[in-house]
Amino acid sequence: MNSLHAAPELAPYHDEPAQLPSGAPGKNGVLRLGFERRGERTILAGLCRQAPLLVQRALYWDEAMPGLACVFIVTTSGGLLQGDRHSIEVRLGEHAQAHLTTQSATKIQQMDANYATQTQDIVLEDGAYLEFLPEPVIPYRGSRYLARTRVTLPESATALYAEIILPGRKYHRDAELFGYDLFSSALRVTRPDGRELFAEKFVIEPAQYPVDGCAVMGGFDVVANVVLLTSAARADRVIDQVPAASTLAGPAVAGASRLPNDAGLIYRVLGTDSEPVRAVVREFWSLVRRETVGAPLPPPFRWR
């Protein structure tokens, strides 16, 4: 996780910004969160934060899961800037339950030098349950972004992880739609003994490889990549209830597949805009909740 600069897709972008150099104070964000089960409630027992990443406290707004620790990840810089190096570490103790999200969409600002990175290291212990569902990512024109996520969990734990990627500021001005230079994201999942369950990586470079054609985005603009990491029995219950996509004419299409090594499921959604995609992801999230912890979702916040 420390050799991100060696990724081949970053080779054209190693020039330093004219402003603060990459990784300088204020650009090297660090967040470490440790959750523990205390009685009927999960608490945020460990917290280390370094600007521009910030977490304040755990909240408990979910009436169906009153012990679920709900935490907003905040960035004080208004998004990811060129030269930013962010690192997030999350650990859930035995039978801890947590919901992580962001305070708003992650905006990857326009760049004229270097790139931005974010690493996420997530560890779950026996019986833990995590929902990591950040708001969508918006890569601005000319931005370069590389994300690396590693999840370690036993078979008894469950993690629902999602990323929703917008095509840019679609309605802002010309050249914003798929106008970013680079979006690279990789996920690696292992058992606590080090056994690798699966790894995936996708690299999007719209100027070199157009993404709006057949077998890529195919006329859609928004993609959601949702991964359910859980036992084979729970995954079976979920996939049996996921409807199969039957048409490409609607505002969103989706489909689920099994992951190798009984790691769980992967669920992909394509849509014409963000709201239809978010709605389909929420339906899948509701199904996962019901089949893994036996609880319904709360109604959406009114401002969503």
ZADO-1210 file (C-alpha; in nm, 4 decimals, padded with zeros to 6 digits):
<atoms>
<atom x="00.0000" y="00.0000" z="00.0000" code="MET" pos="1"/>
<atom x="00.3012" y="00.2303" z="00.0336" code="ASN" pos="2"/>
<atom x="00.4219" y="00.1974" z="-00.3266" code="SER" pos="3"/>
<atom x="00.1322" y="00.3676" z="-00.5010" code="LEU" pos="4"/>
<atom x="00.3692" y="00.5961" z="-00.6902" code="HIS" pos="5"/>
<atom x="00.4999" y="00.2865" z="-00.8710" code="ALA" pos="6"/>
<atom x="00.1628" y="00.2193" z="-01.0394" code="ALA" pos="7"/>
<atom x="00.2353" y="00.2281" z="-01.4143" code="PRO" pos="8"/>
<atom x="-00.0714" y="00.4392" z="-01.4920" code="GLU" pos="9"/>
<atom x="00.0808" y="00.7222" z="-01.2828" code="LEU" pos="10"/>
<atom x="00.3992" y="00.7421" z="-01.4912" code="ALA" pos="11"/>
<atom x="00.2990" y="01.0637" z="-01.6781" code="PRO" pos="12"/>
<atom x="00.2019" y="01.2472" z="-01.3582" code="TYR" pos="13"/>
<atom x="00.5057" y="01.2630" z="-01.1299" code="HIS" pos="14"/>
<atom x="00.5659" y="01.6359" z="-01.1741" code="ASP" pos="15"/>
<atom x="00.5303" y="01.8351" z="-00.8525" code="GLU" pos="16"/>
<atom x="00.2647" y="02.1064" z="-00.8077" code="PRO" pos="17"/>
<atom x="00.3818" y="02.4667" z="-00.8161" code="ALA" pos="18"/>
<atom x="00.2057" y="02.5158" z="-00.4832" code="GLN" pos="19"/>
<atom x="00.2586" y="02.2821" z="-00.1849" code="LEU" pos="20"/>
<atom x="00.4547" y="01.9676" z="-00.2793" code="PRO" pos="21"/>
<atom x="00.2770" y="01.6332" z="-00.2759" code="SER" pos="22"/>
<atom x="00.2247" y="01.4869" z="00.0707" code="GLY" pos="23"/>
<atom x="00.3081" y="01.8147" z="00.2476" code="ALA" pos="24"/>
<atom x="00.1397" y="01.9055" z="00.5793" code="PRO" pos="25"/>
<atom x="-00.2242" y="01.9753" z="00.5077" code="GLY" pos="26"/>
<atom x="-00.2179" y="01.7353" z="00.2119" code="LYS" pos="27"/>
<atom x="-00.1257" y="01.4159" z="00.3967" code="ASN" pos="28"/>
<atom x="-00.4610" y="01.3241" z="00.5515" code="GLY" pos="29"/>
<atom x="-00.4749" y="01.0382" z="00.8012" code="VAL" pos="30"/>
<atom x="-00.7765" y="00.8794" z="00.9678" code="LEU" pos="31"/>
<atom x="-00.7737" y="00.5750" z="01.1959" code="ARG" pos="32"/>
<atom x="-01.0997" y="00.4449" z="01.3391" code="LEU" pos="33"/>
<atom x="-01.1368" y="00.1605" z="01.5898" code="GLY" pos="34"/>
<atom x="-01.4829" y="00.0256" z="01.6791" code="PHE" pos="35"/>
<atom x="-01.5602" y="-00.2006" z="01.9760" code="GLU" pos="36"/>
<atom x="-01.8768" y="-00.3675" z="02.0997" code="ARG" pos="37"/>
<atom x="-01.9736" y="-00.2526" z="02.4500" code="ARG" pos="38"/>
<atom x="-02.2878" y="-00.4240" z="02.5716" code="GLY" pos="39"/>
<atom x="-02.5678" y="-00.3594" z="02.3216" code="GLU" pos="40"/>
<atom x="-02.3862" y="-00.0737" z="02.1480" code="ARG" pos="41"/>
<atom x="-02.0795" y="-00.0307" z="01.9264" code="THR" pos="42"/>
<atom x="-01.8607" y="00.2616" z="02.0241" code="ILE" pos="43"/>
<atom x="-01.5859" y="00.4511" z="01.8471" code="LEU" pos="44"/>
<atom x="-01.3147" y="00.3420" z="02.0883" code="ALA" pos="45"/>
<atom x="-01.0128" y="00.4616" z="01.8910" code="GLY" pos="46"/>
<atom x="-00.9703" y="00.7737" z="01.6823" code="LEU" pos="47"/>
<atom x="-00.6659" y="00.9326" z="01.5203" code="CYS" pos="48"/>
<atom x="-00.7168" y="01.2152" z="01.2705" code="ARG" pos="49"/>
<atom x="-00.4911" y="01.4434" z="01.0747" code="GLN" pos="50"/>
<atom x="-00.6152" y="01.7277" z="00.8554" code="ALA" pos="51"/>
<atom x="-00.7749" y="01.7468" z="00.6119" code="PRO" pos="52"/>
<atom x="-00.9546" y="01.4239" z="00.7201" code="LEU" pos="53"/>
<atom x="-01.1857" y="01.4546" z="01.0177" code="LEU" pos="54"/>
<atom x="-01.4327" y="01.2499" z="01.2230" code="VAL" pos="55"/>
<atom x="-01.6126" y="01.3956" z="01.5231" code="GLN" pos="56"/>
<atom x="-01.8202" y="01.1257" z="01.6959" code="ARG" pos="57"/>
<atom x="-02.0380" y="00.8210" z="01.6407" code="ALA" pos="58"/>
<atom x="-02.4117" y="00.8830" z="01.6072" code="LEU" pos="59"/>
<atom x="-02.7004" y="00.6424" z="01.6665" code="TYR" pos="60"/>
<atom x="-02.9864" y="00.7391" z="01.4388" code="TRP" pos="61"/>
<atom x="-03.0913" y="00.3950" z="01.3112" code="ASP" pos="62"/>
<atom x="-03.4004" y="00.2855" z="01.5050" code="GLU" pos="63"/>
<atom x="-03.3890" y="-00.0665" z="01.3591" code="ALA" pos="64"/>
<atom x="-03.0240" y="-00.1061" z="01.4734" code="MET" pos="65"/>
<atom x="-02.9956" y="00.1222" z="01.7786" code="PRO" pos="66"/>
<atom x="-02.6488" y="-00.0073" z="01.8632" code="GLY" pos="67"/>
<atom x="-02.5089" y="00.0673" z="01.5148" code="LEU" pos="68"/>
<atom x="-02.2310" y="00.3286" z="01.5278" code="ALA" pos="69"/>
<atom x="-02.2862" y="00.5717" z="01.2379" code="CYS" pos="70"/>
<atom x="-01.9897" y="00.7892" z="01.1441" code="VAL" pos="71"/>
<atom x="-01.9413" y="01.0649" z="00.8861" code="PHE" pos="72"/>
<atom x="-01.5970" y="01.1067" z="00.7298" code="ILE" pos="73"/>
<atom x="-01.5348" y="01.4759" z="00.6662" code="VAL" pos="74"/>
<atom x="-01.2688" y="01.6502" z="00.4607" code="THR" pos="75"/>
<atom x="-01.1949" y="02.0131" z="00.5407" code="THR" pos="76"/>
<atom x="-01.0286" y="02.0851" z="00.2042" code="SER" pos="77"/>
<atom x="-01.3381" y="02.0648" z="-00.0169" code="GLY" pos="78"/>
<atom x="-01.2218" y="01.7541" z="-00.1987" code="GLY" pos="79"/>
<atom x="-00.9033" y="01.5893" z="-00.3187" code="LEU" pos="80"/>
<atom x="-00.6388" y="01.8237" z="-00.4609" code="LEU" pos="81"/>
<atom x="-00.3270" y="01.7580" z="-00.6640" code="GLN" pos="82"/>
<atom x="-00.0568" y="01.6147" z="-00.4411" code="GLY" pos="83"/>
<atom x="-00.3010" y="01.4915" z="-00.1749" code="ASP" pos="84"/>
<atom x="-00.2144" y="01.1630" z="-00.0064" code="ARG" pos="85"/>
<atom x="-00.4968" y="01.0345" z="00.2130" code="HIS" pos="86"/>
<atom x="-00.4922" y="00.7205" z="00.4275" code="SER" pos="87"/>
<atom x="-00.7914" y="00.5685" z="00.6076" code="ILE" pos="88"/>
<atom x="-00.7705" y="00.2712" z="00.8454" code="GLU" pos="89"/>
<atom x="-01.0818" y="00.1080" z="00.9929" code="VAL" pos="90"/>
<atom x="-01.0915" y="-00.1773" z="01.2428" code="ARG" pos="91"/>
<atom x="-01.4014" y="-00.3460" z="01.3859" code="LEU" pos="92"/>
<atom x="-01.3647" y="-00.5657" z="01.6931" code="GLY" pos="93"/>
<atom x="-01.5652" y="-00.8825" z="01.7558" code="GLU" pos="94"/>
<atom x="-01.9387" y="-00.8374" z="01.6876" code="HIS" pos="95"/>
<atom x="-01.8988" y="-00.4625" z="01.6374" code="ALA" pos="96"/>
<atom x="-02.1425" y="-00.2976" z="01.3948" code="GLN" pos="97"/>
<atom x="-02.0687" y="00.0267" z="01.2130" code="ALA" pos="98"/>
<atom x="-02.1940" y="00.2389" z="00.9242" code="HIS" pos="99"/>
<atom x="-01.9442" y="00.4686" z="00.7511" code="LEU" pos="100"/>
<atom x="-02.0243" y="00.7338" z="00.4949" code="THR" pos="101"/>
<atom x="-01.9009" y="01.0765" z="00.3842" code="THR" pos="102"/>
<atom x="-02.0520" y="01.4168" z="00.4493" code="GLN" pos="103"/>
<atom x="-02.0935" y="01.4829" z="00.0763" code="SER" pos="104"/>
<atom x="-01.9698" y="01.3694" z="-00.2618" code="ALA" pos="105"/>
<atom x="-01.5933" y="01.3311" z="-00.2942" code="THR" pos="106"/>
<atom x="-01.4825" y="01.5958" z="-00.5430" code="LYS" pos="107"/>
<atom x="-01.1533" y="01.5277" z="-00.7203" code="ILE" pos="108"/>
<atom x="-01.0522" y="01.8780" z="-00.8172" code="GLN" pos="109"/>
<atom x="-00.9069" y="01.9822" z="-01.1538" code="GLN" pos="110"/>
<atom x="-00.5288" y="01.9317" z="-01.1712" code="MET" pos="111"/>
<atom x="-00.2403" y="02.0645" z="-01.3762" code="ASP" pos="112"/>
<atom x="00.0326" y="01.8615" z="-01.2011" code="ALA" pos="113"/>
<atom x="00.0797" y="01.5367" z="-01.0070" code="ASN" pos="114"/>
<atom x="-00.2187" y="01.3339" z="-00.8795" code="TYR" pos="115"/>
<atom x="-00.4177" y="01.2450" z="-00.5669" code="ALA" pos="116"/>
<atom x="-00.4316" y="00.9111" z="-00.3860" code="THR" pos="117"/>
<atom x="-00.6397" y="00.7518" z="-00.1130" code="GLN" pos="118"/>
<atom x="-00.5659" y="00.4191" z="00.0562" code="THR" pos="119"/>
<atom x="-00.8179" y="00.2367" z="00.2728" code="GLN" pos="120"/>
<atom x="-00.7234" y="-00.0522" z="00.5023" code="ASP" pos="121"/>
<atom x="-01.0277" y="-00.2236" z="00.6578" code="ILE" pos="122"/>
<atom x="-01.0066" y="-00.5062" z="00.9130" code="VAL" pos="123"/>
<atom x="-01.3048" y="-00.6919" z="01.0607" code="LEU" pos="124"/>
<atom x="-01.2902" y="-00.9445" z="01.3451" code="GLU" pos="125"/>
<atom x="-01.5284" y="-01.2342" z="01.4136" code="ASP" pos="126"/>
<atom x="-01.8969" y="-01.1523" z="01.3757" code="GLY" pos="127"/>
<atom x="-01.8373" y="-00.7868" z="01.2839" code="ALA" pos="128"/>
<atom x="-02.0686" y="-00.6017" z="01.0457" code="TYR" pos="129"/>
<atom x="-01.9660" y="-00.2970" z="00.8396" code="LEU" pos="130"/>
<atom x="-02.1491" y="-00.0793" z="00.5899" code="GLU" pos="131"/>
<atom x="-01.9000" y="00.1464" z="00.4092" code="PHE" pos="132"/>
<atom x="-02.1175" y="00.3480" z="00.1724" code="LEU" pos="133"/>
<atom x="-01.9608" y="00.6840" z="00.0841" code="PRO" pos="134"/>
<atom x="-02.1345" y="00.9435" z="-00.1269" code="GLU" pos="135"/>
<atom x="-02.0459" y="00.9425" z="-00.5004" code="PRO" pos="136"/>
<atom x="-01.7059" y="01.0369" z="-00.6395" code="VAL" pos="137"/>
<atom x="-01.6971" y="01.3250" z="-00.8910" code="ILE" pos="138"/>
<atom x="-01.3715" y="01.3442" z="-01.0914" code="PRO" pos="139"/>
<atom x="-01.3365" y="01.6950" z="-01.2345" code="TYR" pos="140"/>
<atom x="-01.1889" y="01.7715" z="-01.5761" code="ARG" pos="141"/>
<atom x="-00.8136" y="01.7038" z="-01.5868" code="GLY" pos="142"/>
<atom x="-00.8053" y="01.5190" z="-01.2524" code="SER" pos="143"/>
<atom x="-00.5889" y="01.2146" z="-01.1766" code="ARG" pos="144"/>
<atom x="-00.6902" y="00.9831" z="-00.8922" code="TYR" pos="145"/>
<atom x="-00.5693" y="00.6497" z="-00.7619" code="LEU" pos="146"/>
<atom x="-00.7481" y="00.4517" z="-00.4881" code="ALA" pos="147"/>
<atom x="-00.6358" y="00.1319" z="-00.3212" code="ARG" pos="148"/>
<atom x="-00.8578" y="-00.0596" z="-00.0749" code="THR" pos="149"/>
<atom x="-00.7663" y="-00.3684" z="00.1237" code="ARG" pos="150"/>
<atom x="-01.0217" y="-00.5611" z="00.3304" code="VAL" pos="151"/>
<atom x="-00.9339" y="-00.8372" z="00.5767" code="THR" pos="152"/>
<atom x="-01.2147" y="-01.0361" z="00.7398" code="LEU" pos="153"/>
<atom x="-01.3083" y="-01.3871" z="00.8592" code="PRO" pos="154"/>
<atom x="-01.5988" y="-01.5790" z="00.7107" code="GLU" pos="155"/>
<atom x="-01.8192" y="-01.4917" z="01.0093" code="SER" pos="156"/>
<atom x="-01.7971" y="-01.1172" z="00.9388" code="ALA" pos="157"/>
<atom x="-01.9887" y="-00.9140" z="00.6803" code="THR" pos="158"/>
<atom x="-01.8802" y="-00.6012" z="00.4947" code="ALA" pos="159"/>
<atom x="-02.0818" y="-00.4085" z="00.2376" code="LEU" pos="160"/>
<atom x="-01.8548" y="-00.1739" z="00.0416" code="TYR" pos="161"/>
<atom x="-01.9595" y="00.0508" z="-00.2457" code="ALA" pos="162"/>
<atom x="-01.8278" y="00.3230" z="-00.4704" code="GLU" pos="163"/>
<atom x="-02.0418" y="00.5264" z="-00.7089" code="ILE" pos="164"/>
<atom x="-01.8457" y="00.7042" z="-00.9823" code="ILE" pos="165"/>
<atom x="-01.9924" y="00.9974" z="-01.1704" code="LEU" pos="166"/>
<atom x="-01.8631" y="01.1012" z="-01.5156" code="PRO" pos="167"/>
<atom x="-01.7601" y="01.4459" z="-01.3936" code="GLY" pos="168"/>
<atom x="-01.9597" y="01.7663" z="-01.3589" code="ARG" pos="169"/>
<atom x="-02.2005" y="01.6539" z="-01.6265" code="LYS" pos="170"/>
<atom x="-02.4103" y="01.9680" z="-01.6373" code="TYR" pos="171"/>
<atom x="-02.1351" y="02.2205" z="-01.5622" code="HIS" pos="172"/>
<atom x="-01.9800" y="02.2977" z="-01.9018" code="ARG" pos="173"/>
<atom x="-01.8370" y="02.1373" z="-02.2136" code="ASP" pos="174"/>
<atom x="-01.5460" y="01.8920" z="-02.1795" code="ALA" pos="175"/>
<atom x="-01.6493" y="01.7908" z="-01.8261" code="GLU" pos="176"/>
<atom x="-01.8239" y="01.4667" z="-01.9259" code="LEU" pos="177"/>
<atom x="-01.5521" y="01.1992" z="-01.8896" code="PHE" pos="178"/>
<atom x="-01.3012" y="01.4821" z="-01.9029" code="GLY" pos="179"/>
<atom x="-01.0754" y="01.3505" z="-01.6272" code="TYR" pos="180"/>
<atom x="-00.7294" y="01.2153" z="-01.7097" code="ASP" pos="181"/>
<atom x="-00.7132" y="00.9093" z="-01.4843" code="LEU" pos="182"/>
<atom x="-00.9318" y="00.7159" z="-01.2416" code="PHE" pos="183"/>
<atom x="-00.7686" y="00.4022" z="-01.1011" code="SER" pos="184"/>
<atom x="-00.9265" y="00.1879" z="-00.8290" code="SER" pos="185"/>
<atom x="-00.8198" y="-00.1484" z="-00.6900" code="ALA" pos="186"/>
<atom x="-00.9664" y="-00.3759" z="-00.4217" code="LEU" pos="187"/>
<atom x="-00.7951" y="-00.6697" z="-00.2516" code="ARG" pos="188"/>
<atom x="-00.9688" y="-00.9004" z="-00.0004" code="VAL" pos="189"/>
<atom x="-00.7945" y="-01.1503" z="00.2278" code="THR" pos="190"/>
<atom x="-00.8643" y="-01.3743" z="00.5241" code="ARG" pos="191"/>
<atom x="-00.6877" y="-01.3003" z="00.8566" code="PRO" pos="192"/>
<atom x="-00.4353" y="-01.5777" z="00.7847" code="ASP" pos="193"/>
<atom x="-00.3253" y="-01.3939" z="00.4692" code="GLY" pos="194"/>
<atom x="-00.5083" y="-01.6111" z="00.2169" code="ARG" pos="195"/>
<atom x="-00.6192" y="-01.3956" z="-00.0749" code="GLU" pos="196"/>
<atom x="-00.9844" y="-01.4308" z="-00.1749" code="LEU" pos="197"/>
<atom x="-00.9845" y="-01.2047" z="-00.4783" code="PHE" pos="198"/>
<atom x="-00.8474" y="-00.8847" z="-00.6230" code="ALA" pos="199"/>
<atom x="-00.9826" y="-00.6513" z="-00.8884" code="GLU" pos="200"/>
<atom x="-00.8591" y="-00.3331" z="-01.0497" code="LYS" pos="201"/>
<atom x="-00.9985" y="-00.0993" z="-01.3095" code="PHE" pos="202"/>
<atom x="-00.8176" y="00.1881" z="-01.4757" code="VAL" pos="203"/>
<atom x="-01.0166" y="00.4529" z="-01.6652" code="ILE" pos="204"/>
<atom x="-00.8330" y="00.6881" z="-01.9017" code="GLU" pos="205"/>
<atom x="-01.1053" y="00.8426" z="-02.1198" code="PRO" pos="206"/>
<atom x="-00.8673" y="01.0297" z="-02.3522" code="ALA" pos="207"/>
<atom x="-00.6838" y="00.7079" z="-02.4409" code="GLN" pos="208"/>
<atom x="-00.9664" y="00.4545" z="-02.4228" code="TYR" pos="209"/>
<atom x="-01.3164" y="00.6010" z="-02.4738" code="PRO" pos="210"/>
<atom x="-01.5575" y="00.4703" z="-02.2118" code="VAL" pos="211"/>
<atom x="-01.8934" y="00.5437" z="-02.3738" code="ASP" pos="212"/>
<atom x="-01.8860" y="00.2555" z="-02.6212" code="GLY" pos="213"/>
<atom x="-02.0294" y="-00.0941" z="-02.6269" code="CYS" pos="214"/>
<atom x="-01.9029" y="-00.3342" z="-02.3566" code="ALA" pos="215"/>
<atom x="-01.7828" y="-00.0398" z="-02.1448" code="VAL" pos="216"/>
<atom x="-02.0408" y="00.2195" z="-02.0352" code="MET" pos="217"/>
<atom x="-02.2571" y="00.1627" z="-02.3413" code="GLY" pos="218"/>
<atom x="-02.4306" y="00.4996" z="-02.3331" code="GLY" pos="219"/>
<atom x="-02.4611" y="00.5185" z="-01.9539" code="PHE" pos="220"/>
<atom x="-02.2785" y="00.7807" z="-01.7485" code="ASP" pos="221"/>
<atom x="-02.2741" y="00.6566" z="-01.3864" code="VAL" pos="222"/>
<atom x="-02.1406" y="00.3289" z="-01.2490" code="VAL" pos="223"/>
<atom x="-02.1678" y="00.1753" z="-00.9026" code="ALA" pos="224"/>
<atom x="-01.9405" y="-00.1019" z="-00.7865" code="ASN" pos="225"/>
<atom x="-02.0890" y="-00.2752" z="-00.4789" code="VAL" pos="226"/>
<atom x="-01.9140" y="-00.5618" z="-00.3026" code="VAL" pos="227"/>
<atom x="-02.0768" y="-00.7816" z="-00.0394" code="LEU" pos="228"/>
<atom x="-01.8206" y="-00.9784" z="00.1598" code="LEU" pos="229"/>
<atom x="-01.9894" y="-01.2431" z="00.3683" code="THR" pos="230"/>
<atom x="-02.0345" y="-01.6171" z="00.4136" code="SER" pos="231"/>
<atom x="-02.1498" y="-01.8353" z="00.1259" code="ALA" pos="232"/>
<atom x="-02.4823" y="-01.9092" z="00.2997" code="ALA" pos="233"/>
<atom x="-02.5671" y="-01.5414" z="00.3441" code="ARG" pos="234"/>
<atom x="-02.4547" y="-01.4618" z="-00.0105" code="ALA" pos="235"/>
<atom x="-02.6834" y="-01.7364" z="-00.1428" code="ASP" pos="236"/>
<atom x="-02.9834" y="-01.5851" z="00.0349" code="ARG" pos="237"/>
<atom x="-02.9088" y="-01.2439" z="-00.1124" code="VAL" pos="238"/>
<atom x="-02.8398" y="-01.3438" z="-00.4733" code="ILE" pos="239"/>
<atom x="-03.1541" y="-01.5573" z="-00.4854" code="ASP" pos="240"/>
<atom x="-03.3554" y="-01.2375" z="-00.4397" code="GLN" pos="241"/>
<atom x="-03.1641" y="-01.0047" z="-00.6727" code="VAL" pos="242"/>
<atom x="-03.3727" y="-00.9423" z="-00.9865" code="PRO" pos="243"/>
<atom x="-03.1986" y="-01.0055" z="-01.3160" code="ALA" pos="244"/>
<atom x="-03.1584" y="-00.7078" z="-01.5477" code="ALA" pos="245"/>
<atom x="-03.3761" y="-00.7697" z="-01.8515" code="SER" pos="246"/>
<atom x="-03.3532" y="-00.4460" z="-02.0512" code="THR" pos="247"/>
<atom x="-03.1025" y="-00.1744" z="-02.1317" code="LEU" pos="248"/>
<atom x="-03.3714" y="00.0857" z="-02.1976" code="ALA" pos="249"/>
<atom x="-03.4301" y="00.2077" z="-01.8407" code="GLY" pos="250"/>
<atom x="-03.2495" y="00.4740" z="-01.6383" code="PRO" pos="251"/>
<atom x="-03.0451" y="00.2044" z="-01.4589" code="ALA" pos="252"/>
<atom x="-02.9506" y="-00.1600" z="-01.5082" code="VAL" pos="253"/>
<atom x="-02.7821" y="-00.3914" z="-01.2591" code="ALA" pos="254"/>
<atom x="-02.6607" y="-00.7428" z="-01.2082" code="GLY" pos="255"/>
<atom x="-02.4995" y="-00.9564" z="-00.9396" code="ALA" pos="256"/>
<atom x="-02.2263" y="-01.2200" z="-00.9661" code="SER" pos="257"/>
<atom x="-02.0595" y="-01.4496" z="-00.7168" code="ARG" pos="258"/>
<atom x="-01.7062" y="-01.3717" z="-00.6084" code="LEU" pos="259"/>
<atom x="-01.4384" y="-01.6445" z="-00.6149" code="PRO" pos="260"/>
<atom x="-01.3450" y="-01.8494" z="-00.3088" code="ASN" pos="261"/>
<atom x="-01.6907" y="-01.8031" z="-00.1528" code="ASP" pos="262"/>
<atom x="-01.5997" y="-01.4436" z="-00.0706" code="ALA" pos="263"/>
<atom x="-01.9503" y="-01.3078" z="-00.1385" code="GLY" pos="264"/>
<atom x="-02.1076" y="-01.1106" z="-00.4232" code="LEU" pos="265"/>
<atom x="-02.0293" y="-00.8246" z="-00.6565" code="ILE" pos="266"/>
<atom x="-02.3136" y="-00.6021" z="-00.7751" code="TYR" pos="267"/>
<atom x="-02.2712" y="-00.3583" z="-01.0634" code="ARG" pos="268"/>
<atom x="-02.5108" y="-00.0803" z="-01.1565" code="VAL" pos="269"/>
<atom x="-02.5068" y="00.1428" z="-01.4655" code="LEU" pos="270"/>
<atom x="-02.7284" y="00.4479" z="-01.4958" code="GLY" pos="271"/>
<atom x="-02.7964" y="00.7615" z="-01.6930" code="THR" pos="272"/>
<atom x="-02.7720" y="00.9780" z="-01.3820" code="ASP" pos="273"/>
<atom x="-02.6797" y="00.9483" z="-01.0161" code="SER" pos="274"/>
<atom x="-03.0249" y="00.9238" z="-00.8564" code="GLU" pos="275"/>
<atom x="-03.1445" y="00.6090" z="-01.0403" code="PRO" pos="276"/>
<atom x="-02.8136" y="00.4410" z="-00.9563" code="VAL" pos="277"/>
<atom x="-02.8334" y="00.5427" z="-00.5901" code="ARG" pos="278"/>
<atom x="-03.1896" y="00.4074" z="-00.5733" code="ALA" pos="279"/>
<atom x="-03.0836" y="00.0658" z="-00.7075" code="VAL" pos="280"/>
<atom x="-02.7850" y="00.0526" z="-00.4704" code="VAL" pos="281"/>
<atom x="-03.0190" y="00.1320" z="-00.1819" code="ARG" pos="282"/>
<atom x="-03.2480" y="-00.1563" z="-00.2819" code="GLU" pos="283"/>
<atom x="-02.9513" y="-00.3928" z="-00.2731" code="PHE" pos="284"/>
<atom x="-02.8362" y="-00.2478" z="00.0614" code="TRP" pos="285"/>
<atom x="-03.1854" y="-00.3059" z="00.2034" code="SER" pos="286"/>
<atom x="-03.1774" y="-00.6675" z="00.0882" code="LEU" pos="287"/>
<atom x="-02.8321" y="-00.7216" z="00.2400" code="VAL" pos="288"/>
<atom x="-02.9457" y="-00.5743" z="00.5723" code="ARG" pos="289"/>
<atom x="-03.2490" y="-00.7981" z="00.5863" code="ARG" pos="290"/>
<atom x="-03.0626" y="-01.1181" z="00.5013" code="GLU" pos="291"/>
<atom x="-02.7474" y="-01.0627" z="00.7097" code="THR" pos="292"/>
<atom x="-02.8598" y="-00.8885" z="01.0302" code="VAL" pos="293"/>
<atom x="-03.2386" y="-00.9159" z="01.0035" code="GLY" pos="294"/>
<atom x="-03.3042" y="-00.5412" z="01.0193" code="ALA" pos="295"/>
<atom x="-03.4746" y="-00.3000" z="00.7777" code="PRO" pos="296"/>
<atom x="-03.3262" y="00.0221" z="00.6498" code="LEU" pos="297"/>
<atom x="-03.4435" y="00.3519" z="00.7961" code="PRO" pos="298"/>
<atom x="-03.6247" y="00.5817" z="00.5511" code="PRO" pos="299"/>
<atom x="-03.3974" y="00.8057" z="00.3428" code="PRO" pos="300"/>
<atom x="-03.3058" y="01.1429" z="00.4873" code="PHE" pos="301"/>
<atom x="-03.5403" y="01.4100" z="00.3567" code="ARG" pos="302"/>
<atom x="-03.2650" y="01.6019" z="00.1828" code="TRP" pos="303"/>
<atom x="-03.1724" y="01.3028" z="-00.0315" code="ARG" pos="304"/>
</atoms>
